Amino acid sequence: MLSKLSNLVLKMMGWKLEKNLPPEKKFVVIAAPHTSNWDFLFFLLYVWAIGHKIKWGGKHTLFKKPFGVLLKKVGGIPIDRRQKNNFVDTIVEEMNRSEEFVITLTPEGTRSRAERWKTGFYFIAKKANVPVALGYIDYEKKHVGIAGYYYPSDNLENDLKMLSEFYEGKVGKKPQHHSEVKF
């Protein structure tokens, strides 16, 4: 029911969905560009529309009362970047313990313009030996989805070039907050 309703809402708003997921049951999804609070809503509707269970990382301050419990119920995992808490290793351990585990992370780490992408998604995928799915939202074309995937190589520079090429032209809700793909 939730899948059909989410699909209907997105279609009524004129959005097109792309679903090119990895065949594996464990992977990391990049969600970019991330320039607005609306990104979360559209990506959540997308996830419900495709009927997939996905965990997502969000700033720890989002998880305060009264919405914290609800956000965790829809897959939220609080991330407190003020302290070293070994988030990458914690997620890798959880992936290794689970039969199915998909996590979505925004590599910019903020809705504002960032100087560089956070590398957590890369190191989680590398350490867990899982693919990185190319999740995106494009407000100009009204497209949201996952357009494919790749396995991180040992050549970060080549991976960075590929990601930069893929995300070039994807327009966030607030294009002035767009962050270039660089580590």
C-alpha positions as CSV (number, residue, x, y, z in Angstrom):
1,M,0.0,0.0,0.0
2,L,2.8,2.5,1.0
3,S,4.6,1.6,-2.3
4,K,1.6,2.4,-4.5
5,L,0.8,5.6,-2.6
6,S,4.4,6.8,-2.8
7,N,4.5,6.0,-6.5
8,L,1.2,7.9,-7.1
9,V,2.4,10.9,-5.1
10,L,5.7,11.2,-7.1
11,K,3.9,10.7,-10.4
12,M,1.3,13.2,-9.6
13,M,4.1,15.7,-8.9
14,G,5.7,14.9,-12.3
15,W,8.7,12.9,-11.0
16,K,10.2,10.0,-12.9
17,L,11.9,7.1,-11.0
18,E,15.0,5.2,-12.0
19,K,15.7,1.9,-10.4
20,N,19.0,0.4,-11.5
21,L,20.0,-1.3,-8.2
22,P,22.9,-3.6,-7.6
23,P,21.9,-7.3,-7.5
24,E,23.6,-7.7,-4.1
25,K,21.6,-7.5,-0.9
26,K,24.2,-5.3,0.7
27,F,25.4,-2.0,-0.7
28,V,26.0,1.7,0.0
29,V,23.9,4.4,-1.8
30,I,25.3,7.8,-2.5
31,A,22.4,10.4,-2.3
32,A,23.5,13.6,-4.1
33,P,23.3,16.4,-4.7
34,H,22.0,17.2,-1.2
35,T,21.0,20.9,-1.1
36,S,17.7,21.0,0.7
37,N,15.6,19.4,3.4
38,W,13.2,18.4,0.5
39,D,15.8,15.9,-0.7
40,F,15.1,13.6,2.2
41,L,11.3,13.6,1.5
42,F,11.7,12.8,-2.2
43,F,14.3,10.1,-1.5
44,L,12.1,8.5,1.2
45,L,9.1,8.5,-1.2
46,Y,11.4,6.9,-3.8
47,V,12.5,4.2,-1.4
48,W,9.0,3.5,-0.4
49,A,7.8,3.5,-4.1
50,I,10.4,0.9,-5.1
51,G,9.5,-1.2,-2.0
52,H,13.1,-1.3,-0.7
53,K,14.3,-1.1,2.9
54,I,17.1,1.3,3.2
55,K,18.9,2.7,6.2
56,W,20.2,6.3,6.1
57,G,22.6,8.4,8.0
58,G,21.6,11.7,9.3
59,K,23.0,14.4,11.6
60,H,22.4,13.4,15.2
61,T,20.5,16.5,16.0
62,L,17.6,15.3,13.8
63,F,16.9,12.5,16.2
64,K,15.7,14.6,19.1
65,K,12.2,14.3,20.5
66,P,9.5,14.2,19.3
67,F,10.6,12.9,15.8
68,G,13.7,10.9,16.7
69,V,11.8,7.6,17.3
70,L,9.9,8.0,14.0
71,L,13.1,8.8,12.0
72,K,14.8,5.7,13.4
73,K,11.7,3.6,12.4
74,V,12.1,4.8,8.8
75,G,15.8,3.7,8.8
76,G,17.6,6.6,10.3
77,I,21.0,6.2,12.0
78,P,22.2,9.2,13.9
79,I,25.7,10.4,13.0
80,D,27.6,12.7,15.5
81,R,30.5,14.1,13.6
82,R,31.7,16.2,16.6
83,Q,33.4,13.1,18.0
84,K,35.3,10.2,16.6
85,N,32.9,7.3,16.9
86,N,34.2,4.9,14.3
87,F,31.0,5.2,12.2
88,V,32.6,3.4,9.2
89,D,33.7,0.4,11.2
90,T,30.4,0.2,13.1
91,I,28.4,0.1,9.8
92,V,30.8,-2.4,8.2
93,E,30.4,-4.7,11.3
94,E,26.6,-4.3,11.0
95,M,26.7,-5.1,7.3
96,N,28.8,-8.2,8.0
97,R,26.3,-9.4,10.6
98,S,23.3,-8.8,8.4
99,E,22.0,-10.8,5.4
100,E,20.6,-7.7,3.9
101,F,21.8,-4.2,4.6
102,V,21.5,-1.0,2.5
103,I,22.6,2.4,3.7
104,T,22.2,5.7,2.1
105,L,24.6,8.5,2.9
106,T,24.9,12.1,1.6
107,P,28.6,12.5,0.9
108,E,28.4,16.3,1.1
109,G,27.4,15.8,4.8
110,T,25.4,19.0,4.7
111,R,22.7,20.8,2.7
112,S,25.0,23.8,2.3
113,R,27.9,24.0,-0.1
114,A,30.7,21.8,1.1
115,E,34.4,22.1,0.1
116,R,34.7,18.3,-0.2
117,W,32.7,15.1,0.0
118,K,32.9,13.0,3.1
119,T,34.6,9.7,2.4
120,G,32.6,7.4,4.7
121,F,30.5,5.9,1.9
122,Y,33.7,4.9,0.0
123,F,35.4,3.3,3.0
124,I,32.3,1.5,4.1
125,A,31.9,-0.1,0.7
126,K,35.6,-0.8,0.4
127,K,35.9,-2.5,3.8
128,A,32.7,-4.4,3.4
129,N,33.5,-5.3,-0.2
130,V,30.1,-4.1,-1.4
131,P,29.1,-1.8,-4.3
132,V,28.3,1.8,-4.2
133,A,24.9,2.7,-5.8
134,L,24.7,6.0,-7.6
135,G,21.6,7.6,-6.0
136,Y,20.6,11.0,-7.2
137,I,17.9,13.7,-7.3
138,D,17.6,16.1,-10.2
139,Y,15.1,18.9,-9.6
140,E,15.5,20.3,-13.1
141,K,14.5,17.1,-14.8
142,K,12.3,15.9,-11.9
143,H,14.2,12.5,-11.8
144,V,15.0,10.6,-8.6
145,G,16.6,7.2,-8.3
146,I,19.5,4.9,-8.5
147,A,21.2,4.9,-11.9
148,G,23.7,2.1,-11.4
149,Y,26.6,1.1,-9.2
150,Y,30.3,0.5,-9.1
151,Y,32.8,-1.3,-6.8
152,P,35.4,1.1,-5.3
153,S,38.8,0.5,-6.8
154,D,42.2,1.0,-5.2
155,N,42.5,4.1,-7.4
156,L,40.6,6.8,-5.5
157,E,41.5,9.4,-8.2
158,N,39.8,7.3,-11.0
159,D,36.7,6.7,-8.8
160,L,36.5,10.4,-8.1
161,K,36.6,11.2,-11.8
162,M,33.9,8.7,-12.5
163,L,31.7,10.1,-9.7
164,S,32.3,13.7,-10.9
165,E,31.3,12.8,-14.4
166,F,28.1,11.0,-13.2
167,Y,26.9,13.8,-10.9
168,E,27.8,16.6,-13.3
169,G,24.5,18.1,-14.5
170,K,22.4,16.8,-11.6
171,V,20.7,19.9,-10.3
172,G,19.8,20.2,-6.6
173,K,16.8,22.2,-5.3
174,K,19.2,24.9,-4.3
175,P,21.9,24.8,-7.1
176,Q,24.0,27.5,-5.3
177,H,24.7,24.9,-2.6
178,H,26.0,22.3,-5.0
179,S,29.3,20.7,-3.9
180,E,31.9,19.5,-6.4
181,V,32.9,15.9,-6.1
182,K,36.3,15.9,-4.4
183,F,37.7,14.3,-1.3
